[in-house]
Amino acid sequence: MKTIAIVATGGTIAGRGQIGRAVAYHAGEMDVNEIIQSIPMLNQVAHIKEYQLMNVDSNEMTPQKWLILAKKLMNLLNKMILMVLL
């Protein structure tokens, strides 16, 4: 079974609110585990590794946060490359 890494940063997909009411909607409130648990068949498709890097609204993303995300992704890719080579 394949492994999929999910690096969560929050945003719209991690939001909570009442259906049809944008006023009550708040982005970046759910963590990655809650999102994965809401899709039970996901674990049948692949082994999921989740990383909650941050949980912010997309409007709160800054160049510094993009750099944090880029470093995390590079670290994960380097680990994957090492696993393939070994």
C-alpha positions in Angstrom: 0.0 0.0 0.0 1.3 3.4 -0.9 2.0 6.1 1.7 0.6 9.6 1.4 1.9 12.5 3.5 -0.5 15.3 4.2 1.0 18.5 5.4 -1.8 20.7 6.9 -1.7 24.4 7.1 -5.3 25.2 7.8 -7.3 27.3 5.4 -10.7 26.7 3.9 -10.6 22.9 4.0 -10.0 23.1 7.8 -12.9 25.5 8.4 -16.0 25.1 10.5 -19.3 26.7 10.1 -23.0 26.2 9.5 -24.0 25.2 6.0 -25.3 28.2 4.1 -24.1 30.8 6.6 -20.8 32.4 5.6 -21.0 34.7 8.7 -20.5 31.8 11.0 -17.7 30.2 9.0 -14.2 30.2 10.5 -11.2 28.9 8.4 -8.4 26.9 9.9 -10.2 25.4 13.0 -10.0 21.7 12.3 -6.8 19.8 12.6 -5.5 17.3 10.0 -6.6 14.3 12.1 -10.2 15.5 12.2 -10.2 15.9 8.4 -8.7 12.5 7.8 -11.3 10.9 10.2 -14.1 12.5 8.2 -13.0 10.5 5.2 -13.0 6.9 6.5 -12.2 5.2 3.1 -9.0 7.2 2.9 -7.2 4.6 4.9 -8.3 1.9 2.5 -6.5 3.7 -0.4 -3.2 4.5 1.3 -1.3 4.7 4.6 -1.6 8.3 5.7 1.1 10.2 7.5 -0.2 13.5 8.7 1.7 16.6 9.7 -0.1 19.6 11.3 2.4 22.3 10.4 0.1 25.3 11.2 -3.6 26.0 11.3 -4.2 29.5 9.8 -6.6 31.2 7.5 -5.1 31.6 4.0 -5.2 35.4 4.5 -2.7 34.8 7.4 -0.1 33.1 5.2 3.0 35.2 5.0 6.4 34.7 3.2 7.8 33.4 6.5 5.0 30.7 6.7 5.6 29.8 3.1 9.3 29.2 3.9 8.4 27.0 6.9 6.1 25.0 4.6 8.8 24.7 1.9 11.4 23.5 4.5 9.0 20.9 5.8 8.2 19.6 2.3 11.9 19.5 1.4 12.6 17.5 4.6 9.8 15.0 3.7 11.1 14.6 0.1 14.6 14.0 1.3 13.4 11.3 3.7 11.5 9.7 0.9 14.5 9.7 -1.4 16.7 8.2 1.3 14.1 5.4 1.8 14.1 4.6 -1.9 17.9 4.5 -2.1 18.3 2.2 0.9 
